[in-house]
């Protein structure tokens, strides 16, 4: 049985184009029906696809600065066959990839119509060992809030080597704002941040979020803490306190303890982020009728 396309309700479309005005124009049109994720190139697109299991369709320009949109859609079909694929191009000939081809510039409503039509085309059966959306481990997110740009750089590098996605803040108010926006799994917060200190950050998140949605907040400090400060930190909802001069391995051991068993993927989980090449010269080329109002005939299921 062929896999079903993902339903459109509350699902996202990934729009890939290195020309920001065109990308944003397509995004505005698609937001009538879908959430939209934007990417400027192949590498960015595959990174977004890896962390957004809600993506049900990919719209890609044929020519991208870091590779071929055709190669990207071919890789999407191989690794995520449940995704519908739409190719954008101003060319008259192009590789025979994607479910629908739309011209650039496209007629009004053409991108939205093309995505809806592509989702209606049943995908072919993927190989038996093709991973499904539930098989992909989504990287956990850490938010680091610290006064020092050097400290933030070291923490980011260490976290990314361990497979985390990283968000950074330079003061307490920004830390709260970014936490509410990005929903990190854990935060390492300098106790003496400007604007809002670490205890105030933990308290603000405790007041803004239900318990099930609160990140584990680890406070870092370079000074000895009195019993009053420790009591305030605990009451504010902080999960831990750690010396900011501690070895990085100790810090991440603490983080792992609060997060529980890891679901972070290794680099091998998404090898396609490193192996996509420009296959345009080796792909079969055909002349297409670039009319977004006419759906491509359904593919026969295997």
ChimeraX attribute file (.defattr): number of C-alpha atoms within 10 A of each C-alpha:
attribute: neighborCount
match mode: 1-to-1
recipient: residues
	/A:1	8
	/A:2	14
	/A:3	14
	/A:4	16
	/A:5	18
	/A:6	17
	/A:7	12
	/A:8	18
	/A:9	10
	/A:10	11
	/A:11	17
	/A:12	23
	/A:13	27
	/A:14	26
	/A:15	25
	/A:16	31
	/A:17	25
	/A:18	19
	/A:19	13
	/A:20	13
	/A:21	10
	/A:22	16
	/A:23	19
	/A:24	16
	/A:25	11
	/A:26	22
	/A:27	23
	/A:28	14
	/A:29	17
	/A:30	23
	/A:31	13
	/A:32	10
	/A:33	15
	/A:34	21
	/A:35	18
	/A:36	21
	/A:37	17
	/A:38	21
	/A:39	20
	/A:40	19
	/A:41	23
	/A:42	25
	/A:43	18
	/A:44	15
	/A:45	21
	/A:46	22
	/A:47	14
	/A:48	16
	/A:49	22
	/A:50	20
	/A:51	15
	/A:52	19
	/A:53	18
	/A:54	18
	/A:55	26
	/A:56	26
	/A:57	28
	/A:58	27
	/A:59	28
	/A:60	30
	/A:61	28
	/A:62	24
	/A:63	19
	/A:64	19
	/A:65	12
	/A:66	15
	/A:67	18
	/A:68	21
	/A:69	30
	/A:70	27
	/A:71	20
	/A:72	32
	/A:73	26
	/A:74	20
	/A:75	18
	/A:76	21
	/A:77	20
	/A:78	15
	/A:79	18
	/A:80	22
	/A:81	27
	/A:82	25
	/A:83	24
	/A:84	30
	/A:85	28
	/A:86	27
	/A:87	26
	/A:88	25
	/A:89	19
	/A:90	15
	/A:91	13
	/A:92	11
	/A:93	13
	/A:94	20
	/A:95	21
	/A:96	17
	/A:97	21
	/A:98	22
	/A:99	25
	/A:100	28
	/A:101	30
	/A:102	25
	/A:103	19
	/A:104	15
	/A:105	11
	/A:106	16
	/A:107	12
	/A:108	10
	/A:109	13
	/A:110	20
	/A:111	27
	/A:112	20
	/A:113	18
	/A:114	26
	/A:115	25
	/A:116	18
	/A:117	20
	/A:118	25
	/A:119	23
	/A:120	17
	/A:121	20
	/A:122	19
	/A:123	23
	/A:124	17
	/A:125	16
	/A:126	19
	/A:127	10
	/A:128	6
	/A:129	6
	/A:130	13
	/A:131	15
	/A:132	14
	/A:133	17
	/A:134	8
	/A:135	10
	/A:136	17
	/A:137	17
	/A:138	18
	/A:139	21
	/A:140	19
	/A:141	21
	/A:142	27
	/A:143	28
	/A:144	26
	/A:145	30
	/A:146	25
	/A:147	17
	/A:148	12
	/A:149	13
	/A:150	10
	/A:151	13
	/A:152	19
	/A:153	13
	/A:154	11
	/A:155	22
	/A:156	20
	/A:157	12
	/A:158	15
	/A:159	18
	/A:160	14
	/A:161	12
	/A:162	15
	/A:163	17
	/A:164	21
	/A:165	19
	/A:166	19
	/A:167	19
	/A:168	21
	/A:169	22
	/A:170	19
	/A:171	21
	/A:172	27
	/A:173	19
	/A:174	17
	/A:175	27
	/A:176	21
	/A:177	13
	/A:178	17
	/A:179	24
	/A:180	16
	/A:181	9
	/A:182	13
	/A:183	17
	/A:184	22
	/A:185	21
	/A:186	22
	/A:187	27
	/A:188	24
	/A:189	31
	/A:190	29
	/A:191	27
	/A:192	19
	/A:193	23
	/A:194	15
	/A:195	14
	/A:196	19
	/A:197	18
	/A:198	29
	/A:199	26
	/A:200	21
	/A:201	31
	/A:202	29
	/A:203	19
	/A:204	17
	/A:205	22
	/A:206	18
	/A:207	13
	/A:208	12
	/A:209	12
	/A:210	9
	/A:211	11
	/A:212	6
	/A:213	14
	/A:214	21
	/A:215	26
	/A:216	20
	/A:217	29
	/A:218	26
	/A:219	25
	/A:220	22
	/A:221	17
	/A:222	13
	/A:223	10
	/A:224	8
	/A:225	11
	/A:226	8
	/A:227	9
	/A:228	8
	/A:229	13
	/A:230	15
	/A:231	12
	/A:232	14
	/A:233	24
	/A:234	15
	/A:235	14
	/A:236	20
	/A:237	23
	/A:238	25
	/A:239	19
	/A:240	17
	/A:241	20
	/A:242	18
	/A:243	15
	/A:244	18
	/A:245	10
	/A:246	11
	/A:247	9
	/A:248	14
	/A:249	10
	/A:250	12
	/A:251	19
	/A:252	15
	/A:253	11
	/A:254	16
	/A:255	21
	/A:256	13
	/A:257	11
	/A:258	17
	/A:259	15
	/A:260	8
	/A:261	8
	/A:262	11
	/A:263	13
	/A:264	17
	/A:265	17
	/A:266	14
	/A:267	13
	/A:268	9
	/A:269	14
	/A:270	17
	/A:271	10
	/A:272	18
	/A:273	20
	/A:274	11
	/A:275	10
	/A:276	18
	/A:277	15
	/A:278	17
	/A:279	16
	/A:280	17
	/A:281	8
	/A:282	8
	/A:283	14
	/A:284	11
	/A:285	13
	/A:286	12
	/A:287	11
	/A:288	14
	/A:289	13
	/A:290	19
	/A:291	16
	/A:292	22
	/A:293	14
	/A:294	13
	/A:295	17
	/A:296	16
	/A:297	9
	/A:298	13
	/A:299	11
	/A:300	11
	/A:301	12
	/A:302	9
